[in-house]
Amino acid sequence: MADLLIVPKGLERVVVTKTAISKIDGEKGKLVYRGYSVEDLASNLSFEEVAYLLWFARLPSSQELLEFKEELAAHSSPSPVLMDFLQAAPSDTDPLALLRTATSLIGMLEQKEVEPIQSAKSLLPKFPVILSSFERSRRKKETIFPSVTHSFAENFLYTLTGRSPSKELTSALNSYMILLADHGLNSSTFSAVVTASTLADYYSDITSAIGTLKGPLHGGAPSLVWEMLQEIGSKDNARAWLEDRIESGGKIMGFGHRIYRTEDPRSRVLKSIARKIAKPEVFELAEYVETTAREMLRKKHPERTLETNVEFYSSLVLNAVGIPTDMFTATFACSRIIGWTAHILEQLSDNKLFRPESLYIGRESLTIPSKASP
Ligand SMILES: CC(C)(COP(=O)(O)OP(=O)(O)OC[C@H]1O[C@@H](n2cnc3c(N)ncnc32)[C@H](O)[C@@H]1OP(=O)(O)O)[C@@H](O)C(=O)NCCC(=O)NCCS
């Protein structure tokens, strides 16, 4: 006991590693990837450039970006075994469970030992195609394969709908993907890093991360936000609905954050995108719910700042670009995979196995009762 360090439950405010990938300033509401503010990245760069930045710690030259995009494009098409799996999946499969299983399947099929960065370049472009192919298959539509001339965000929407998306929707999805790409040592990233620290293969690391993203306290909230807005239905109904939820001890989805003690900077950008692309009546309702819930939560929890988190306006943006509601969290995974990968690479560059201890609080020194003789 003497030399054991007992830390708070949930590891709140405990630092377990160092990182040069992203910095969250929860007090000031700032998020930075490798020195660049996330707002700047989301409005000026492509998702591919940000993937390069996170993985290689600097922005690519135009030649490097071209080659990087070509490498990704070369790996984007699913193998016949993967296609069979996607087409055989029941139509009510949870898309995140599908993505998790597909990741594991791809890892199983990749026989040869390759560097994690190579596996990452192979897996990243397949993620949106896995979701689009499944969506089309469950709607009895033909698979659309990605176009080598399209960007990551463009291909996501193109393979989903079969039409080249407008610049506005592509740009909205591109910004969303950048804003969600990394966020310090969040729960799913921690999972990926713990798995990587055992020197497991890259696909196992990502499978662990996706499993962790599945919970509503982490990645599962945007579809719940959308469902909540649907249930509230109108401004007239909002106050009573929120009051009921808060007074009965329930959580308002898309509010609160473990680290931010002020507005989540990603929420601010997503709100401005939602204002442009969501249906006006949907945006108005969401904004009304935001203002009303904030006011009620302030009264209920004066000790804690509870503002909208990244998930609240994500739900409006994802809906407006045409992502099916049950694919919201899986779309989050298509973005966060680049952050997971960056942290896996960082962990492996200076690895130490994660192996905490638990404090035993069970009974001790029990004796097995003697069995009655037959
Ligand atoms: C994100 C979240 C898990 C952070 O949790 P946390 O840091 O552990 O925050 P706490 O649970 O300590 O919050 C402190 C208090 O505020 C309340 N609270 C936190 N978020 C709330 C919310 N969204 N709605 C209502 N009350 C909330 C808690 O119930 C707690 O109340 P208590 O002290 O009476 O028990 C939490 O805010 C939440 O569940 N939000 C809703 C789900 C969501 O949007 N998830 C996406 C996260 S990006």
The ligand as an SDF file (V2000), in Angstrom:
LIG
                    3D

 48 50  0  0  0  0  0  0  0  0999 V2000
  -20.0790   14.7180  -20.8640 C   0  0  0  0  0  0  0  0  0  0  0  0
  -20.3600   14.2460  -19.4460 C   0  0  0  0  0  0  0  0  0  0  0  0
  -20.2820   12.7280  -19.3980 C   0  0  0  0  0  0  0  0  0  0  0  0
  -19.2880   14.8660  -18.5160 C   0  0  0  0  0  0  0  0  0  0  0  0
  -19.4270   14.2670  -17.2990 O   0  0  0  0  0  0  0  0  0  0  0  0
  -18.6430   14.6960  -16.0110 P   0  0  0  0  0  0  0  0  0  0  0  0
  -17.4350   15.4980  -16.2840 O   0  0  0  0  0  0  0  0  0  0  0  0
  -18.4450   13.4580  -15.2380 O   0  0  0  0  0  0  0  0  0  0  0  0
  -19.6550   15.7090  -15.3650 O   0  0  0  0  0  0  0  0  0  0  0  0
  -20.4350   15.4370  -14.0310 P   0  0  0  0  0  0  0  0  0  0  0  0
  -21.2600   14.2160  -14.2420 O   0  0  0  0  0  0  0  0  0  0  0  0
  -19.4310   15.4620  -12.9250 O   0  0  0  0  0  0  0  0  0  0  0  0
  -21.3860   16.7010  -13.9150 O   0  0  0  0  0  0  0  0  0  0  0  0
  -21.6140   17.4270  -12.7320 C   0  0  0  0  0  0  0  0  0  0  0  0
  -23.0860   17.5860  -12.4590 C   0  0  0  0  0  0  0  0  0  0  0  0
  -23.7060   18.1540  -13.6060 O   0  0  0  0  0  0  0  0  0  0  0  0
  -24.7300   17.2790  -14.0820 C   0  0  0  0  0  0  0  0  0  0  0  0
  -24.6890   17.2420  -15.5260 N   0  0  0  0  0  0  0  0  0  0  0  0
  -23.5930   17.0720  -16.2980 C   0  0  0  0  0  0  0  0  0  0  0  0
  -23.9410   17.0740  -17.6020 N   0  0  0  0  0  0  0  0  0  0  0  0
  -25.2920   17.2390  -17.6290 C   0  0  0  0  0  0  0  0  0  0  0  0
  -26.2150   17.2980  -18.6840 C   0  0  0  0  0  0  0  0  0  0  0  0
  -25.8320   17.1740  -19.9380 N   0  0  0  0  0  0  0  0  0  0  0  0
  -27.5140   17.4560  -18.3700 N   0  0  0  0  0  0  0  0  0  0  0  0
  -27.9180   17.5650  -17.0820 C   0  0  0  0  0  0  0  0  0  0  0  0
  -27.0640   17.5160  -16.0300 N   0  0  0  0  0  0  0  0  0  0  0  0
  -25.7630   17.3510  -16.3040 C   0  0  0  0  0  0  0  0  0  0  0  0
  -24.3760   15.9120  -13.5200 C   0  0  0  0  0  0  0  0  0  0  0  0
  -25.5310   15.0770  -13.4050 O   0  0  0  0  0  0  0  0  0  0  0  0
  -23.7580   16.2510  -12.1980 C   0  0  0  0  0  0  0  0  0  0  0  0
  -24.7950   16.4840  -11.2700 O   0  0  0  0  0  0  0  0  0  0  0  0
  -24.7070   15.9510   -9.7410 P   0  0  0  0  0  0  0  0  0  0  0  0
  -23.4810   16.6220   -9.1890 O   0  0  0  0  0  0  0  0  0  0  0  0
  -25.9940   16.4000   -9.1430 O   0  0  0  0  0  0  0  0  0  0  0  0
  -24.5470   14.4650   -9.8480 O   0  0  0  0  0  0  0  0  0  0  0  0
  -21.7480   14.7290  -18.9620 C   0  0  0  0  0  0  0  0  0  0  0  0
  -21.7910   16.1300  -19.0160 O   0  0  0  0  0  0  0  0  0  0  0  0
  -22.8910   14.1340  -19.8050 C   0  0  0  0  0  0  0  0  0  0  0  0
  -23.3160   13.0220  -19.5230 O   0  0  0  0  0  0  0  0  0  0  0  0
  -23.3930   14.8850  -20.8230 N   0  0  0  0  0  0  0  0  0  0  0  0
  -24.4680   14.3820  -21.6690 C   0  0  0  0  0  0  0  0  0  0  0  0
  -23.9510   13.3900  -22.6890 C   0  0  0  0  0  0  0  0  0  0  0  0
  -23.1050   14.0120  -23.7600 C   0  0  0  0  0  0  0  0  0  0  0  0
  -23.4350   15.0670  -24.2880 O   0  0  0  0  0  0  0  0  0  0  0  0
  -21.9810   13.3580  -24.0900 N   0  0  0  0  0  0  0  0  0  0  0  0
  -21.0550   13.8220  -25.1200 C   0  0  0  0  0  0  0  0  0  0  0  0
  -19.7810   14.2330  -24.5040 C   0  0  0  0  0  0  0  0  0  0  0  0
  -18.7110   15.0380  -25.6660 S   0  0  0  0  0  0  0  0  0  0  0  0
  1  2  1  0
  2  3  1  0
  2  4  1  0
  2 36  1  0
  4  5  1  0
  5  6  1  0
  6  7  2  0
  6  8  1  0
  6  9  1  0
  9 10  1  0
 10 11  2  0
 10 12  1  0
 10 13  1  0
 13 14  1  0
 14 15  1  0
 15 16  1  0
 15 30  1  0
 16 17  1  0
 17 18  1  0
 17 28  1  0
 18 19  1  0
 18 27  1  0
 19 20  2  0
 20 21  1  0
 21 22  1  0
 21 27  2  0
 22 23  1  0
 22 24  2  0
 24 25  1  0
 25 26  2  0
 26 27  1  0
 28 29  1  0
 28 30  1  0
 30 31  1  0
 31 32  1  0
 32 33  2  0
 32 34  1  0
 32 35  1  0
 36 37  1  0
 36 38  1  0
 38 39  2  0
 38 40  1  0
 40 41  1  0
 41 42  1  0
 42 43  1  0
 43 44  2  0
 43 45  1  0
 45 46  1  0
 46 47  1  0
 47 48  1  0
M  END
$$$$
